[in-house]
Amino acid sequence: MMSVFEAAWVIARRDFVAQVYSRNFVLFLIAPILLFGFAVFVGSQTERVGNQPVVALVTDSATADALNIARTRLVAATSDTAFPEFRALNPAEDVRVQARALLADEEAAYSAVLSGTLERPVLTGPERVDEFTGRRVQLVVEEARRTAALEAARAQPRGGPIVRDVTQNAAGNLQMLRRLLARLGQTLIFTVTIMLATLSLSTLVEEKSNKIIEVLAAAVPLDSVFLGKLLAMLGISLVGLSVWSGIAGLAFTFAGLATDWVNLPDVSPAIGWPAWIALLLLYYAANFMVLASLFLGIGAQASNIREIQTISMPVVLLQLMVLLLAMNAIGGENETLAWAAYLVPFSSPLAMAAYGAQYEALWPHLLALAWQAFWVFVIIRLSARLFRATVLKSASGGSFLGFLRPWRRRTDAA
Amino acid sequence: MRAGLALEAHGLVKSFDGNPAVRGIDLAVPEGAIYGILGPNGAGKTTTLRMLLGIIEPDSGHRVLLGHERPLEAARIVGYLPEERGLYPAMSTREAIAFMGALRGLPLETGRKRAEILLRENGLGDYVDKPIKSLSKGMAQTIQLFGTIVHKPKLVVLDEPFSGLDAINQGRLEHLIRDEAAAGTTVIFSTHVIHHAERLCERIAIIAGGRIRFEGPVSEARDRLRPQVRLKTRNADGAWRGALPGDAAEAGGHWQFELPKAGIEPLLKALIDGGAGIEELSIERRGLHDAFVAIAGEAAAREMETGMAADLGEAA
């Protein structure tokens, strides 16, 4: 009898070759690139159109100028989108009526109308404006008043600009940036896994519909069928990842961003870039195997594509729940939830990838990877037993540790 | 396990959702034999084979396959063609055969070479690189059969191998089964078509209602029935009529009855003395079909005939 791993290799090789040499694989490689390109394009367009509210300035021109100058100064200190856009208009005889007419104009789409003077400004608009636009308009008005007061007194603000005393790091900043990295790592693993692991739901449908499963079940342990299919899918996903990263690298290089990327030493993860990138890959593989083995087990129970489609949505929701749990591990504010994230096998790879970005210790990663591998083994074993019992209608799938029988025999013989 | 046996099973029992499919099967298949498992549809043949191969576990009973109590441990030296054929449609014929061999531990490259030889030897050399989906059903079935034997197993288990094949392919398959047996391979096949078993098998098991009704050599099954005597006389009536056995029946001018236990000579003398005027007299050994009817019952035989008619229609 071939060992489970030998048999899994035969299955994995067949699946991998069949997938990679199919025409659909090109589509599989291109689709995320197209999606990403489309998202970047739409994102850039959205930014260009602008999303901040527009406030009509119905004041005399001196007040409008003072407000615009104050806004420009504040925007320079923050960002262009931090303050509402101002559009100056000539005041009509009845400003109150004019303001209401402006707010009713669907084409101009004003969020509020600012009238009056710097001393007695009036902001007209729905109540909600006070909470959002109102506070920012208030800041602009205060800045304009301060400037006007200084000009009136022919005075300069006391004191000079802040003198910079540059240090290598600041604990607060470093922590914040590492949390950001942790979140980025989690999102990356999650996004790639959600794209690929869900595919494993339908992996066994071909074998079931083509009746190949009986040929397989008569020749090799079912565990090796499940493991082989998972390894093939992991391999396929790694090919995809390599292609996508290569294309992303080229895009960065052409866009001149590669230099910026290299110049990011201040945000290095706690265990350093090389180790963290290696861990990201390992945790991606672990995350994929844990989730895909579960989905494969669930999908193996379905008898056709329609049933697969029905269970796809709960499966995606499960992945989202896992991500939310893993996000709780970042920062570790809630220790219980953080531990849950480290221990629950489905969130453990994501939580530990974040851990690597934040903490220097390496040994927890060895424990975590072993823990995750153990759960892959458990899930595959249970899925195979369930498949044998319900689909093949067999009374038993053998002992739970029968998985190790050939290995044990070799050890005994040795 | 007794020496000289390729397979031995005792008391195999299997139920599905409380419905018994197999109710206690004992089998002993000698090494190198062509062994037929006969029975009507639903008799429990496929369930029995699946249990023997370890695809499903029996509720009780045990089996020993080529010396292994766990059938998967003998997987490298066993070949199996399931009743419901299954191949990956996009694979080429060579790759499909090699893959099935690889599942049984045969290196892929060796499998590819053997696949090419098998295809060429059987007149399918032009199909080496053709995908399975482009083949006819019968041809795909032949490919799967090659995949079953590519790793040169010691035991080949074929579940309804003749089903769906035309007459030419059925003949080719019979030839292949004989070749395998001649090379020392034990061949077990299930069928609901008696004449395949009659032509090929040395030993058979007749299953009906989930139980073995007969197990042994084909000749022994036939010998359970006395030979049939067919008699035609010139004289329609006379004293000779009193010499005929009680079960004698006339149809189409011929009398038919079982050979009397005392043999043919006393009867022959009585017929001649009684002035029958013997025109024709033949003693025919009973066929497996008659034996099957006697062993499994009329209802099971009718089911077999229905299945056989369907298969012959398909083959035509």
Interface residues (C-beta under 8 A of the other chain):
Chain A: M1 M2 E6 A7 V10 R13 R14 A18 S22 E206 E207 N210 K211 I212 I213 E214 V215 L216 A217 A218 A219 V220 P221 R388 L392 K393 S394 A395 S396 G397 G398
Chain B: K14 F16 R50 L53 G54 I55 I56 E57 P58 D59 R70 L72 E73 A74 A75 R76 V78 Y80 P82 E84 R85 G86 L87 Y88 P89 A90 M91 F99 M100 A102 L103 R104 G105 L108 Q144 G147
